Amino acid sequence: MSGAMPSIPLPYGYTIAQWMFFFFFYSFFGWVWECFYVSIQEKPPHFVNRGFMRGPFLPLYGCGGVMMMVVSAPFQHQLIWVFIAGFFGATILELVTGILMEALFKVRYWDYEGKFLNFHGYICFEASVAWGVMTVLMDVLMHPGMKKLIALIPEQVLGPMTNILFFLCAVDFGMSFKAAIDLRNVLVRMEKLAKELEKIPEKIASTAGTATAKAATIAKEAAADTLTVAKEVATTAAEAASLAKEKATEAAVTAKEKATEAAVTAREKATEAAVAAKEKATESAFGTREQLRYRIYWMKQASVQDFFMRNLMLGNPGMKSEQFKLQLEELKKAMNAQRLELKEKRRNRNKE
């Protein structure tokens, strides 16, 4: 095969451009298969643009296809060994990819929990068998035709074509990667705000306790004032004893009224202070709670409005997160609500 790129010797006689072509072809083939499989499982069935990227490519299948070519090459025409090579090779690739993606993005983009012989939901026996069967089918049915097709494409055409595809996929992957990081950050912030919301009742109770303590202090001061007044009454009564009986009685009555009035005023002040402090604390706490809820609401709205983040969630309906389970479910509900609202608007426009 002639051209500019074949000067670099590569395994199995393929050039860099040809390996890239295989990668993009199997990425596209995997996207078609996943879209079909996931779309028919949706209720009601509808098209799902499956995958991490927004374009029609699933890099995991591209890597898997190229890897299957490499691991099965030594066993060509030995279908059992081709199956075994694909079974283990693709399973290891899927396991490593799943672990790394969840560690980085805090979200699992596929989940085999509940499947027979699954390992933490990353891989399972059923999927591994499917990988082995696909490797056999690729080796027997698909790749022979691909080799004939790629031999017909001049290297001068294939090189620029794969370079353009590489550029488009790199941009798509970069935007999708950023969206996945943004989604992770949104989930982290939502969890932080949710924890702050949970602390609101504690803040109310704490502030109310402070107000009660303050009221008790005021009541204690009022009692001290009452005791002082009582001492004044006793002093006045003693002084009045040396006076005429009528003046003594009048002085005692006046002192008693003064003491009673002071005690009532002190109690009223204490009660008013406690109520005012509690109301202020409650109002402040509820205001903070509404602010937090408002921030969470707009955070969800911003997430579902973002093209790449929204399509990342739509393209992976089975996405899960052990760490941010509740927050991810809230985002999914907001996204589905928006999707149904847009669908209803389109239906109404069509009626008009």
Protein Blocks (a to p, Z undefined) as FASTA:
>chain_A
ZZjklmpccehhiafklmmmmmmmmmmmmmmmmmmmmmmmpccdddddedjblbfcdfkl
mmmmmmmmmmmmmmgoilklmmmmmmmmmmmmmmmmmmmmmmmnopafbdcehiahiaeh
lacfklmmmmmmmmmmmmmmmmmmmmmmmmmpcfklmmmmmmmmmmmmmmmmmmmmmmmm
mmmmmmmmmmmmmmmmmmmmmmmmmmmmmmmmmmmmmmmmmmmmmmmmmmmmmmmmmmmm
mmcfklmmmmmmmmmmmmmmmmmmmmmmmmmmmmmmmmmmmmmmmmmmmmmmmmmmmmmm
mmmmpmklmmmmmmmmmbccfklmmmmmmmmmmmmmmmmmmmmmmmmmmmZZ
